[in-house]
Amino acid sequence: MAVKDPARAKARIEQQIARIAWLRGTGPNPFEYDQWNARTKEILSALFGPDSPELERYEEAANIRGRLPGVRGQAENMTLNIHGQWGILGRLERAKAVLQELANGLSATSQ
């Protein structure tokens, strides 16, 4: 699926990247991370399509479904750890890298 307005798409992705610093400043708080993650997936789905490789790349970087060792809760209703490979900080680092690559790719297509 082709992005209709690459400049606007890039700005929306960059807004999500900018919020990563705020999330880190909140602790990061798992509830706020979940909201940010849901909004990021919503934006990528709207920009690239719900079955797009771009959304899939993001989900591989930032999401792992199900219960992980050391995580409280069940299935999708869980409190994430902050540290570790699948803790919030690790997810944010990987998400930021993917989002930055997507934004940079939009720059190349809009020039």
C-alpha positions as CSV (number, residue, x, y, z in Angstrom):
1,M,0.0,0.0,0.0
2,A,1.4,3.4,-1.0
3,V,1.4,6.2,1.5
4,K,-0.8,9.0,0.2
5,D,1.1,11.9,1.9
6,P,4.7,10.9,2.8
7,A,5.4,14.2,4.6
8,R,2.4,13.8,6.9
9,A,3.1,10.1,7.5
10,K,6.7,11.0,8.5
11,A,5.5,13.6,10.9
12,R,3.1,11.2,12.6
13,I,5.8,8.6,13.0
14,E,8.2,11.2,14.3
15,Q,5.6,12.3,16.9
16,Q,5.6,8.7,18.2
17,I,9.4,8.6,18.3
18,A,9.4,11.9,20.3
19,R,7.0,10.4,22.9
20,I,9.6,7.7,23.7
21,A,11.6,10.1,25.8
22,W,8.5,11.1,27.7
23,L,7.7,7.4,28.3
24,R,11.2,6.8,29.6
25,G,10.7,9.7,32.0
26,T,7.5,8.1,33.4
27,G,9.5,5.2,34.7
28,P,8.4,3.9,32.1
29,N,4.9,3.3,33.3
30,P,3.4,0.0,31.7
31,F,0.0,1.5,31.3
32,E,1.3,4.5,29.4
33,Y,3.6,2.2,27.3
34,D,0.5,0.1,26.4
35,Q,-1.3,3.2,25.3
36,W,1.7,4.5,23.2
37,N,2.1,1.0,21.7
38,A,-1.6,0.7,20.7
39,R,-1.5,4.2,19.2
40,T,1.7,3.4,17.3
41,K,0.2,0.3,15.8
42,E,-3.0,2.2,14.9
43,I,-0.9,4.9,13.1
44,L,1.2,2.3,11.2
45,S,-1.9,0.4,10.2
46,A,-3.6,3.5,8.9
47,L,-0.5,4.6,7.0
48,F,0.7,1.3,5.6
49,G,-2.2,-1.1,6.0
50,P,-3.1,-3.7,8.6
51,D,-1.3,-6.5,6.9
52,S,1.7,-4.4,5.8
53,P,5.4,-5.4,6.2
54,E,6.0,-2.1,8.0
55,L,3.5,-3.0,10.8
56,E,4.8,-6.5,10.9
57,R,8.4,-5.2,11.4
58,Y,7.2,-2.9,14.2
59,E,5.3,-5.7,15.9
60,E,8.3,-8.1,15.7
61,A,10.4,-5.4,17.4
62,A,8.1,-4.2,20.1
63,N,5.5,-6.9,20.7
64,I,5.7,-10.4,22.0
65,R,2.4,-11.9,22.9
66,G,1.6,-14.2,25.8
67,R,3.2,-14.6,29.1
68,L,6.9,-14.1,29.6
69,P,9.1,-15.3,32.5
70,G,8.9,-12.9,35.4
71,V,5.9,-11.0,34.1
72,R,2.8,-10.7,36.3
73,G,-0.7,-11.1,34.8
74,Q,-2.1,-13.3,32.0
75,A,-1.9,-13.1,28.3
76,E,-2.6,-9.6,27.0
77,N,-3.4,-8.2,30.4
78,M,0.0,-8.1,32.0
79,T,2.4,-5.8,33.7
80,L,5.6,-5.6,31.7
81,N,9.1,-5.6,33.3
82,I,11.1,-2.4,32.7
83,H,14.5,-4.0,32.1
84,G,15.6,-7.0,30.1
85,Q,15.3,-7.9,26.4
86,W,11.4,-7.9,26.5
87,G,11.1,-5.2,29.2
88,I,9.7,-1.9,28.2
89,L,13.1,-0.2,27.8
90,G,14.2,-2.9,25.4
91,R,10.9,-2.7,23.4
92,L,11.2,1.1,23.2
93,E,14.8,0.8,21.8
94,R,13.8,-1.6,19.1
95,A,10.6,0.3,18.3
96,K,12.5,3.5,18.0
97,A,15.0,2.0,15.5
98,V,12.2,0.6,13.4
99,L,10.1,3.8,13.5
100,Q,13.2,5.8,12.6
101,E,13.9,3.6,9.6
102,L,10.3,3.9,8.5
103,A,10.4,7.7,8.8
104,N,13.7,7.9,6.9
105,G,12.2,5.7,4.2
106,L,9.4,8.2,3.8
107,S,11.9,11.0,3.5
108,A,13.5,9.2,0.5
109,T,10.1,8.7,-1.2
110,S,8.9,12.3,-0.7
111,Q,12.0,13.9,-2.3
